[in-house]
Amino acid sequence: ISLTEKAKSYLIEHFNIPTSKISVIPCCVDIEHFKISNHEAIEKKRKELNLNQDKFILSYLGAIGTWYMLPEMLDFFKVLLNKKPYAVFLFITGEEPKNITKIAIQKNIPLANIRIIKASRKEVPVLLGISQYSIFFIKPVFSKMASSPTKLAEIMSLGIPVIANRGVGDVDKILQNNKLGFLVEDFNREDYLQVINQLDVSFSKENLINCAKENFSLEKGVHEYLKIYKALIPKS
């Protein structure tokens, strides 16, 4: 079982494994949990956080860890502030706030434009629902061809377009083929601007949600695993 088509192709090409012996099952998401069903709750949360409708909200979901490129994401946000000075970077994370604010201060990003919120799983859909875009940059190293970021499925399930970098699993293919967000070619100001200048484009929430259902639904993942298990059990 491979999490990505990219890793499957590599295994076939380099180890001569028959394609029929490898199934691709990405990290799945509970679509029923990650959906926007209460718009009043979102507006209430906006007011609670003092994030009015005129604010442009860029979100990040999850831990930072060693693979996620926090300095580069903050660099992107700093360029975004030049274009949209009313933008807010909303971190939905259990990360220690000082680990984020320390780097933001080093980059001369006003902390008034940063929000860091620790949330339970139940609270995540409403908090994510505040944002116009959600971002994640992951180190595009060799091992990441086999990476399937769960946050991609969660974000798309809520109908939120994604900003990501190339070279991570099937993220390129999913976003590009379905026109569900933007890909950063490289980690520099010029490439950030190329994306930022297009952020006023509207994306279909319906397309994002349908793509999440088609690719990442928990039901589909369970079905695929069950099919494999049944094939492995000897027939009596």
Residue, then its C-alpha position, 0 to 999 in steps of 0.5 A: i500500500s502506497l500513500t501516493e501515486k508518485a511513490k507507486s510509480y517510483l516503486i514500479e520503475h526502480f524495483n520492478i514491482p507489478t502495478s497490480k501489487i500496489s494499491v494507492i490509499p492516501c490519508c483519509v478524512d471524515i468528510e462528515h466532520f470536516k464540513i461547514s454546516n453552521h455559518e452562524a458559528i463561523e461568524k460568531k468565531r470571527k467576531e470573537l477573534n476580532l476578525n471582521q469580514d474585511k480581514f483576509i485570513l490565511s490559515y495554517l492547520g496542525a503542528i509545525g514539526t521538522w518537515y513544515m517550513l515555518p520561516e518560508m510560510l512567514d516569508f510568504f505572509k510578509v509578502l502578502l502583507n505588502k499587498k493586503p496589509y489587513a491580512v491575518f495569519l491564523f495558526i490553528t495549532g498546539e504549537e508553543p506560540k513563542n516558537i511562531t512569534k519568535i520567527a515572526i518578530q525576526k522577520n519584522i511581521p507585526l504580531a497584530n497580524i498573527r493569531i495562534i489558537k489551540a483547538s480541539r478536533k471539534e473546533v477545527p472546522v469552524l476555525l478553518g472556515i474563517s479563512q479564505y486560503s490555507i497554506f502549508f509548505i513541506k520540505p520537498v525532499f526525496s522521502k516526501m514523494a510518499s507523503s499524503p498530508t492529512k491537512l490537505a484533505e481536511i482543508m479541501s473538505l471545507g471548500i477552502p483553496v490551498i497554497a502549497n509547494r511542489g515536490v510533495g506526494d501527489v499534492d501538485k497533481i491534485l491541486q493543478n489538475n483540479k484547479l483547487g489552489f496554487l503551487v509555489e514553484d520556489f521559495n522566493r519573493e518572485d514566486y510568492l508574488q506570482v501566487i499572491n497576485q492571483l489570490d482574488v480568483s474565486f474557487s468553487k467550494e463545490n469542486l473542492i468538496n467533491c474532490a475531497k470526497e472523491n480522493f480522501s473520504l474515509e468510506k473510500g479508504v475503508h472500502e479499499y483496505l477491506k478489498i485488499y484484506k479480502a484478497l489476502i485471506p485464503k478462500s476456504 
